[in-house]
Every structure is written in C-alpha cells, then in structure tokens.
Amino acid sequence: MTAASRLRWSDALLLIVGYVALDWMSFFHPLHGSYITPWNPAPALALVFMLRHGWKAALPLALAVLLAEIWVRSLPAALPASVAIAALLTLGYGAIGGILRRRVGGLGIFFDRSGMLQWSGIVVAGTLLTSLSFVLALVGLDLVPAAAWREAVSHYWIGDGVGILVSMPLLWMLFDERDRVRLLAAVKRPDTLGYVLAATAALWVVVGLGVEADIKHFYLLFLPIIWAAAREGLAGAVLSAAVIQVGIIVVVHLQGFSAVTVLEIQVVTVVLVLAGFFIGVVVDEQQRISAELRHTLRLAAAGEMAGALAHELNQPITALSAYGSACEELLARGETGERLKTTIRLMVAESYRAAEVVRRLRDFFRAGTTRLEPVPLPQLLAAASSAFASRAASVGVQLTLAAIPDGVLMADRPQLEVVLRNLLANAFDAVAEQAEGKRRVTLSAVLEGDDRVCISVEDSGPGLSSSAIARLFEPFNSSKSSGLGLGLAISHAIAEAHGGKLWAEVGERGVFRLVLPFEGAPASA
C-alpha cells in the first residue's frame, strides 16, 4: 500500500472543477429524472484523487458531487437529501479507492496484467455495490419508482462502470509524472495520427452501417485500438480508447440515439477498451523485460570484459612493475645513460600495450568492432596454454599443447584470447568430476585447406548431448550454478565477427572446434 500524498488547495480545486465539468459533459439520457446516465466518467477522476491522496480528498469530492447536483441537475432533491447523496457517493468511491490502494498499490494498478485484472475486478464489484446503495437511497427518497429499482441499478452500474474503466487509465496517466511523459511521447509520435484516423474511420463505418442494427459492425473498432496497443503499449491503447469514447458520445448527441442503444454501445465499448488495455499492458511488460535483459547482458558482458582484462593486462602490468624496479635500481646506482633511457622506453611501450588491450576489448563489448592484425598462431595458443598451466598443476589436469602449424591469423588478439580462455575454462570444469589421472585437456590446431585453420579444445569430460548442444550458444543458458551463460554466446559472436565459426560436437568427451581464416606463412612473417 503506497502512502497518500499531500492534498494542496490547488489539487482540491482541480478535483471540484474537473468532477463538475465531466459530469456536465456526460449528462444525457437521464433515467427517471436526472440522476442516472449511461456514461459517467466523473467517478474516474474521483478514484484517481482518492488513490493519490487517500481520504484527504473526501471533503472536496463530496463538495464536487453536491455542486454537480446543483449546477448540472438543478438540485432535483431537497438540499439535506442532496448532501446525504453526496456523502453516500463519496463513501462509495472512497471505499473503492481504498481497496485499490491496499490491493494493488497506487503506482502498480496499470503496471502489469495482475494489477490491471485486480483493478477491473474491484471497479466492477465496487460500482455494483455503490450503484445498489445509491439507487436504494433514491427509492427511499421517492426519486426512483420502487418497481424500477432493478432497471435503475443496471443503468447506473453500466454508466459508472464504463465511465471508470474507460476514463480512469487516461486520467491516471495525466496526473502521474512518469506516465504523463510516456503519454506525451506517444502523442508526439507520427503513428498517433494514424490511430486517430483509423479510429475515426472505423467509427464512421459503424455509425453509417450498423449502430441501430444491433451494432453489427462494432467489431471494426477493435482494429485501431489493437494497432495502437501493439505499437505503443498502454499509452497507445489509452489514447485510442479516448478517441473512440469521445467519438461515440459525439455521435450519440448528433444522431439522437435512444437510451437503450447507448447502453448497448457502452457495454460493447468497455469490452473493446479492456481488450486494448490488456494488450497494451502485455506489450509494456515485454518491453520492460527486453530492457532488463539488455541491461543484464551489458552487465554480464562487462564481467566477461573484466575477466579478459585481468588476463590480458597481467603481462604488461608485470612488465611495467619489473621495468619500474629496474629504473629504481639504475637510479640508485647513479645510472643516467642509455640503459635508463631504454628501460623507460620499454615502460612506455608496455603502458601503450595495456591501453590498447583495454580499448580493443571495450570496442568489441560496446559495439562489436574488431581490429584485425597478423597474430602468430603458435604464439597465440602457447600463451593460452601457459595461462592455464598453474591451474592444471593445482587441480591435477594433464594439459597438452599439440603440434601447431606455422602461420598467422588475421585477428584481434585480445578477443581471441577471450574465446580460448572461455573454452579452456569450460574444459577444466568438465573434467573436474573425473577421477585423478583421467583429467585431460588438449589444445590443438590443424589446417583445413589453404586458408582455414581449425583450433580444437578437447577434454576427457562426460561430453555433450544433442539436446544440450542445441541450446549451448544461447544467452543465459548455463549448466553452472554460478554462471550467467554468456561466455559461449560471446565467444560465438567473436568467432563470427572474425569470419569464422565455433561449434561443439556430440560425443562421449567434450570437443569444441573453432575455425578461423588463416595465412599459411611462417610465424616470423
């Protein structure tokens, strides 16, 4: 349950003026005199204020109801009776608002499908009870015939229910700062004009061809609201629903439809609008989930980059530390000649190397770019193997580097280091459960034609099934309890960015193959 916000005098004035104005706009086809109309959006504004401000909005709401009775309906009952009616309606709308605040929270009503479903259910049940109490009070005051109370309850329930269900999401979004930004953004999009024109055209077809004939073409109005909801989410559905409802009321006034026809139209309208709202909420949920996944992917990619940086920067940082110690030693000896200058140049070179590693890994994880340069294949695989030598010794894994053909890869070395590190780390994890003496990991490479080389990482682990391989390179698919399932997905992307391919083979042992473009030239080239 969210805390009620402070009610300022300007808020109270807005509630009073807005309620009276909405009541005046919707005052047509009154049943039994003046109280019951087939469309009543004013309670939607009342619920918005009760949700935002709690019972602090009760007094201005009661005053608004009383003023509407005086100005719009010319006070059909005596003043004490009208005050009692205003208090009764305020109590009913306040109770609905209080239940909504407790059940779904002031900010969660239109956030997801659960909130939307609870909101609509509470509104339908609450307006029924309020309508029943209100009509029975009118019967007691001889303002509605006792024999017609069922008809009066159904008409008032439809008027209030449709008014709230159709109008409240729009009013809520107008008063909520974050939703108002979404709504204004939707209004400014070029598609909005298309929704409005489509809704207008569909309404014209409905009015011209079938309103009095059992509203047989009303289904055409589903098209613009579904279009708007699918494109813009709830904001689009709310705008389209507002256009349709206003258009219906204008047509009712211009064409002079009977009260029965208007009620039928309103019942179908609420079904139409709720369908659009639920579609819009689902679209909003999907967009939020997509945004959260993208954010998670960026965080995971940052984790992968951090691991790659730690590995790649280890050597230049170690060299910088060694050269720095050498400079201190030379200075302590009074050396100021060529040896000191050479050592400083080496330090600068290593610092540039470290900066290059950071920049190139950052570029790939941010934009997927690669910088290709000749990378000696034996040197690359030897560095990858040596990086895991200490781990192999500590966990009892026999790490073998097979014969490697001479030649160079046109590749981005830091990125390929990420791929090899992921494959070797997975291989070590795969053999961890094997008995001591049976833990083997082999890194090898063979030529495939004149311009391709296949790098293989094989292990003595349990291997992979066809069903596991089918989802192996999908993001967030991991068999490790602490893994994010992004290492292989990123490795696969790096391989493809190099014009190569990465895959796994089904078998009783683990086998990963990485095929890359290759130049069969001596490594010294």
C-alpha positions in Angstrom: 0.0 0.0 0.0 1.5 3.3 -1.0 1.5 6.4 1.2 -1.1 9.1 0.3 0.4 12.3 -1.0 -0.4 15.7 0.5 -3.6 17.4 -0.8 -2.9 21.0 -1.7 -5.7 23.6 -2.2 -5.0 23.6 -5.9 -5.5 19.8 -6.0 -8.8 20.2 -4.3 -9.9 22.9 -6.7 -8.9 20.8 -9.7 -10.9 17.9 -8.3 -14.0 20.0 -7.8 -13.8 21.8 -11.2 -12.9 18.6 -13.1 -15.6 16.5 -11.5 -18.3 19.1 -12.2 -17.1 19.5 -15.8 -17.0 15.8 -16.5 -20.5 15.4 -15.0 -21.8 18.2 -17.2 -20.2 16.7 -20.4 -21.8 13.3 -19.7 -25.3 14.4 -18.7 -27.5 12.9 -21.4 -30.4 10.4 -21.5 -31.1 10.7 -17.7 -33.2 7.9 -16.3 -36.1 8.8 -14.0 -35.4 12.4 -14.0 -31.8 13.4 -13.6 -29.5 11.1 -11.6 -28.8 8.1 -13.8 -27.0 8.4 -17.2 -25.5 5.8 -19.5 -21.9 7.2 -19.2 -20.4 8.8 -16.1 -16.6 9.5 -16.2 -16.6 11.8 -13.2 -16.1 8.9 -10.7 -12.9 8.0 -12.6 -11.4 11.4 -11.6 -12.7 10.8 -8.0 -10.9 7.5 -7.8 -7.6 9.0 -9.2 -7.7 11.6 -6.4 -8.7 9.0 -3.7 -5.8 6.8 -4.8 -3.2 9.6 -4.8 -4.4 11.5 -1.7 -6.4 8.9 0.3 -9.3 10.1 2.5 -7.9 13.6 2.5 -9.7 14.0 -0.9 -13.1 13.0 0.6 -14.3 16.5 1.6 -13.6 18.2 -1.8 -15.1 15.2 -3.5 -18.3 15.5 -1.5 -18.4 19.2 -2.3 -17.8 18.4 -6.0 -20.7 15.9 -6.1 -23.0 18.4 -4.4 -22.1 21.2 -6.8 -22.7 18.9 -9.7 -26.2 18.2 -8.3 -26.8 22.0 -8.1 -25.3 23.2 -11.3 -25.8 20.2 -13.7 -29.1 18.7 -12.4 -30.7 21.9 -10.8 -30.8 20.1 -7.4 -33.6 17.6 -8.0 -33.9 16.7 -4.3 -34.0 18.9 -1.2 -30.7 20.2 0.0 -30.4 17.8 3.0 -31.2 14.9 0.7 -28.6 16.1 -1.8 -26.0 16.4 0.9 -26.8 12.8 2.0 -26.5 11.6 -1.6 -23.1 13.3 -2.0 -21.9 11.7 1.3 -23.1 8.3 0.1 -21.3 8.5 -3.2 -18.1 9.9 -1.6 -18.1 7.0 0.8 -18.6 4.5 -2.1 -15.9 6.0 -4.3 -13.6 6.3 -1.3 -14.1 2.7 -0.4 -13.2 1.6 -3.9 -10.1 3.8 -3.9 -9.1 2.5 -0.5 -9.4 -1.1 -1.6 -7.4 -0.4 -4.8 -4.6 1.2 -2.7 -4.4 -1.8 -0.4 -4.7 -4.5 -3.1 -2.6 -3.2 -6.0 -0.9 0.0 -4.7 -1.2 3.5 -6.1 1.6 3.0 -8.6 1.0 -0.6 -9.6 -2.5 -0.5 -11.0 -1.6 -0.3 -14.6 1.9 -1.7 -14.3 1.2 -5.3 -15.2 -1.6 -7.8 -16.1 -2.2 -8.7 -12.4 -2.7 -5.1 -11.4 -4.9 -4.4 -14.4 -7.0 -7.5 -13.7 -7.4 -6.6 -10.0 -8.3 -3.0 -10.9 -11.0 -4.0 -13.3 -12.5 -6.6 -10.9 -12.5 -4.2 -8.0 -14.1 -1.4 -10.1 -16.8 -3.8 -11.4 -17.7 -5.1 -7.9 -17.3 -1.7 -6.2 -19.5 0.1 -8.7 -22.2 -2.6 -8.4 -22.4 -2.1 -4.6 -22.2 1.7 -4.9 -25.0 1.6 -7.5 -27.2 -0.6 -5.4 -26.8 1.6 -2.3 -27.3 4.8 -4.4 -30.5 3.5 -6.2 -32.0 2.2 -2.9 -31.4 5.6 -1.4 -33.1 7.3 -4.4 -36.0 4.8 -3.9 -36.2 5.8 -0.3 -36.4 9.4 -1.2 -39.1 8.7 -3.8 -36.8 9.9 -6.6 -36.9 6.5 -8.4 -40.1 4.2 -8.5 -39.7 1.2 -6.3 -40.8 -1.1 -9.1 -38.0 0.1 -11.4 -35.1 -0.3 -8.9 -33.5 -3.2 -10.9 -33.5 -1.2 -14.1 -32.1 1.8 -12.3 -29.3 -0.3 -10.7 -28.2 -1.8 -14.0 -28.3 1.5 -15.8 -26.3 3.3 -13.1 -23.9 0.4 -12.8 -23.2 0.5 -16.5 -22.8 4.2 -16.5 -20.4 4.3 -13.6 -18.5 1.1 -14.6 -18.0 2.1 -18.2 -17.0 5.7 -17.2 -14.4 4.5 -14.8 -13.0 1.6 -16.8 -12.7 3.7 -20.0 -11.6 7.0 -18.5 -9.5 6.2 -15.4 -6.3 5.0 -17.1 -6.1 8.2 -19.2 -6.7 10.4 -16.1 -4.2 8.4 -14.1 -1.5 8.8 -16.7 -2.2 12.6 -17.0 -1.7 13.0 -13.2 1.2 10.7 -12.8 4.5 12.3 -13.8 6.2 9.3 -15.2 3.2 8.1 -17.1 2.5 11.6 -18.4 5.9 11.6 -20.0 5.0 8.3 -21.8 1.7 9.6 -22.8 3.1 12.8 -24.3 5.8 10.9 -26.1 3.1 8.7 -27.6 1.1 11.8 -28.7 4.1 13.2 -30.5 4.8 10.1 -32.5 3.7 10.0 -36.1 1.8 6.8 -35.6 -0.6 8.6 -33.3 -2.3 10.4 -36.2 -2.8 7.0 -37.9 -4.5 5.6 -34.8 -6.8 8.7 -34.6 -7.7 8.5 -38.3 -8.2 4.7 -38.1 -10.5 5.1 -35.1 -12.4 7.9 -36.7 -12.8 5.9 -39.9 -13.9 2.8 -38.1 -16.4 4.8 -36.0 -17.8 6.3 -39.2 -18.3 2.9 -40.7 -20.0 1.7 -37.5 -22.3 4.7 -37.3 -23.1 4.6 -41.0 -23.8 0.9 -41.4 -24.9 -0.6 -38.2 -25.4 1.2 -34.9 -29.2 0.8 -34.9 -29.0 -2.6 -36.5 -27.7 -4.4 -33.3 -24.3 -2.7 -33.7 -23.3 -5.4 -36.1 -20.1 -3.6 -37.4 -18.8 -2.6 -33.9 -16.0 -5.1 -34.2 -14.2 -2.8 -36.6 -13.3 -0.5 -33.7 -11.1 -3.3 -32.3 -8.6 -2.7 -35.2 -7.4 0.8 -34.3 -7.1 0.1 -30.5 -5.3 -3.2 -31.0 -3.0 -1.4 -33.5 -2.3 1.4 -31.0 -1.7 -1.1 -28.1 0.6 -3.3 -30.1 2.7 -0.3 -31.2 2.7 2.0 -28.2 1.7 -0.2 -25.3 -0.8 1.0 -22.7 -0.2 4.7 -23.7 -1.4 4.0 -27.2 -4.4 2.0 -26.1 -5.4 4.8 -23.7 -5.2 7.4 -26.4 -7.1 5.3 -28.9 -9.8 4.4 -26.3 -10.3 8.1 -25.5 -10.7 8.9 -29.2 -13.3 6.1 -29.6 -15.3 7.1 -26.5 -15.4 10.8 -27.3 -16.4 9.9 -30.9 -19.2 7.7 -29.6 -20.6 10.4 -27.3 -20.4 13.0 -30.1 -22.3 10.6 -32.4 -24.9 9.9 -29.7 -25.6 13.7 -29.4 -25.6 14.3 -33.2 -27.7 11.2 -34.2 -30.1 11.2 -31.2 -29.8 7.5 -30.4 -32.1 6.1 -27.8 -31.0 5.3 -24.3 -31.3 1.6 -24.9 -29.0 1.8 -27.9 -26.5 3.9 -26.0 -26.3 1.4 -23.2 -25.7 -1.4 -25.7 -22.9 0.6 -27.3 -21.3 1.3 -23.8 -21.4 -2.4 -22.9 -19.5 -3.3 -26.1 -17.2 -0.3 -25.6 -16.0 -1.5 -22.2 -15.1 -4.9 -23.7 -13.3 -3.3 -26.6 -11.4 -0.9 -24.3 -10.4 -3.6 -21.7 -9.1 -5.8 -24.5 -6.9 -2.9 -25.8 -5.7 -2.1 -22.3 -4.7 -5.7 -21.5 -2.8 -5.9 -24.9 -1.1 -2.6 -24.1 0.0 -3.8 -20.6 1.4 -7.1 -22.1 3.4 -5.0 -24.7 4.7 -2.8 -21.9 5.7 -5.9 -19.9 7.6 -7.3 -22.8 9.4 -4.0 -23.4 10.4 -3.9 -19.7 11.7 -7.5 -19.8 13.6 -6.8 -23.0 15.2 -3.7 -21.5 16.1 -5.6 -18.3 17.6 -8.4 -20.4 19.7 -5.9 -22.4 20.8 -4.3 -19.1 21.7 -7.7 -17.7 23.6 -8.6 -20.9 25.6 -5.4 -20.7 26.5 -6.2 -17.1 27.4 -9.7 -18.0 29.5 -8.5 -20.9 31.2 -6.1 -18.5 32.0 -9.1 -16.3 33.5 -11.0 -19.3 35.5 -8.0 -20.2 36.8 -7.6 -16.7 38.0 -11.2 -16.8 39.6 -10.7 -20.2 41.2 -7.5 -19.0 42.6 -9.2 -15.9 44.1 -11.9 -18.1 45.4 -9.6 -20.8 46.8 -6.9 -18.6 48.6 -9.3 -16.3 51.7 -9.5 -18.6 52.1 -5.7 -19.4 51.5 -4.8 -15.8 54.0 -7.3 -14.6 56.5 -5.9 -17.2 55.8 -2.4 -16.0 56.5 -3.4 -12.4 59.7 -5.1 -13.4 60.9 -2.1 -15.5 59.9 0.3 -12.7 62.0 -1.7 -10.3 64.9 -1.7 -12.8 64.7 2.1 -13.1 64.9 2.5 -9.4 67.9 0.2 -9.2 69.6 2.1 -12.1 68.9 5.4 -10.4 70.3 4.1 -7.1 73.5 3.2 -9.0 73.7 6.7 -10.5 72.8 5.5 -14.0 71.6 8.3 -16.3 72.7 7.0 -19.6 71.4 4.8 -22.4 70.4 1.8 -20.1 68.0 4.0 -18.1 66.5 5.6 -21.3 66.0 2.1 -22.8 64.2 0.9 -19.7 61.9 3.9 -19.7 61.1 3.4 -23.4 60.2 -0.2 -22.6 57.9 1.0 -19.8 56.2 3.4 -22.1 55.7 0.6 -24.7 54.1 -1.6 -22.1 51.8 1.1 -21.0 50.7 1.6 -24.6 50.2 -2.1 -24.9 48.0 -2.1 -21.8 45.9 0.8 -23.1 45.5 -0.9 -26.4 44.2 -4.1 -24.7 41.6 -2.1 -22.8 40.5 -0.1 -25.9 40.0 -3.0 -28.2 38.1 -5.2 -25.7 35.9 -2.2 -24.8 35.2 -1.6 -28.5 34.1 -5.1 -29.0 31.8 -5.4 -26.0 30.3 -2.0 -26.7 29.9 -2.0 -30.5 31.1 -5.4 -31.7 34.0 -4.0 -33.6 37.3 -5.8 -34.3 40.7 -4.6 -35.3 42.4 -7.3 -37.4 46.2 -7.7 -37.4 48.6 -10.6 -38.0 48.7 -12.9 -35.0 51.2 -15.8 -35.0 49.1 -18.9 -34.3 51.7 -20.9 -32.3 52.3 -17.8 -30.1 48.6 -17.3 -29.5 47.9 -21.0 -28.5 51.1 -21.2 -26.4 50.1 -18.1 -24.5 46.6 -19.5 -23.9 48.0 -22.8 -22.7 50.6 -21.3 -20.4 47.9 -19.1 -18.8 46.3 -22.3 -17.5 49.5 -24.2 -16.6 49.4 -23.3 -12.9 45.7 -24.2 -12.6 46.3 -27.5 -14.4 49.1 -28.4 -11.9 46.9 -27.4 -8.9 43.9 -29.5 -9.9 45.7 -32.4 -11.4 44.7 -31.8 -15.1 47.0 -33.0 -17.8 47.1 -30.0 -20.2 48.6 -30.8 -23.6 49.5 -28.4 -26.4 49.7 -30.5 -29.6 51.8 -29.6 -32.6 50.7 -26.3 -34.1 51.1 -25.4 -37.8 53.2 -22.2 -38.5 51.2 -19.3 -39.8 49.3 -16.2 -38.8 45.7 -15.4 -38.1 44.2 -12.1 -39.3 42.5 -11.5 -36.0 42.0 -9.3 -33.0 44.3 -10.9 -30.4 42.6 -9.8 -27.2 39.2 -11.0 -28.5 40.6 -14.4 -29.5 42.2 -14.6 -26.0 38.7 -14.3 -24.6 37.4 -17.2 -26.7 40.3 -19.5 -25.9 40.1 -18.6 -22.2 36.4 -19.5 -22.1 36.9 -22.8 -24.0 39.8 -23.9 -21.7 37.9 -22.8 -18.6 34.9 -24.9 -19.6 37.1 -27.9 -20.4 38.7 -27.7 -16.9 35.2 -27.5 -15.3 34.1 -30.5 -17.4 36.9 -32.8 -16.2 36.7 -31.7 -12.6 34.5 -34.7 -11.6 36.7 -37.2 -13.3 39.0 -39.5 -11.2 42.6 -38.3 -10.7 44.7 -39.4 -13.6 41.8 -39.2 -16.1 41.6 -35.4 -16.2 42.9 -34.4 -19.6 42.6 -31.3 -21.7 44.2 -30.9 -25.2 44.6 -27.8 -27.2 45.5 -28.4 -30.9 45.2 -27.0 -34.4 45.1 -28.5 -37.9 44.9 -26.9 -41.3 41.7 -27.0 -43.4 42.6 -26.2 -46.9 45.0 -23.3 -47.7 43.2 -20.5 -45.9 41.5 -22.0 -42.8 42.7 -23.5 -39.5 40.6 -25.5 -37.0 41.6 -25.0 -33.4 40.2 -27.7 -31.1 39.8 -27.9 -27.4 39.1 -31.5 -26.2 38.6 -32.8 -22.7 38.0 -36.2 -21.0 34.8 -35.0 -19.5 31.3 -36.6 -20.0 30.7 -34.8 -23.3 27.6 -33.2 -24.6 24.2 -34.5 -25.8 22.5 -33.3 -28.9 19.8 -31.6 -26.8 22.4 -29.7 -24.8 24.3 -28.6 -28.0 21.0 -27.3 -29.5 20.9 -24.5 -26.8 24.6 -24.3 -26.0 25.3 -20.9 -27.5 22.1 -19.2 -26.4 22.5 -16.3 -24.0 21.7 -17.1 -20.3 21.9 -20.9 -20.9 24.3 -22.3 -18.3 24.8 -25.6 -16.5 26.8 -23.9 -13.8 25.0 -22.7 -10.7 27.2 -19.6 -10.6 27.3 -19.0 -14.4 25.4 -16.4 -16.4 25.5 -18.5 -19.6 27.1 -15.7 -21.6 30.7 -16.9 -22.1 30.0 -19.2 -25.1 27.4 -16.8 -26.5 30.0 -14.1 -26.6 32.7 -16.4 -27.9 30.4 -17.5 -30.7 29.8 -13.8 -31.6 33.6 -13.1 -31.6 34.2 -16.1 -33.9 31.6 -14.9 -36.4 33.0 -11.4 -36.2 36.3 -12.9 -37.4 34.7 -14.6 -40.3 34.9 -18.0 -38.5 32.7 -20.5 -36.7 32.5 -22.0 -33.3 30.6 -25.3 -32.5 30.6 -28.3 -30.2 30.4 -32.0 -31.2 28.2 -34.7 -29.7 30.2 -37.5 -28.1 31.4 -39.2 -25.0 34.0 -36.5 -24.5 34.0 -32.7 -24.8 35.0 -31.3 -28.1 34.9 -27.7 -29.3 36.0 -26.6 -32.7 37.0 -23.0 -33.7 37.6 -22.4 -37.4 39.2 -19.2 -38.4 40.8 -17.6 -41.6 44.5 -18.5 -41.8 47.5 -17.5 -43.7 50.0 -20.3 -44.1 53.0 -18.1 -43.8 55.9 -18.6 -41.3 55.2 -17.2 -37.9 58.1 -14.8 -38.3 56.1 -13.0 -41.1 
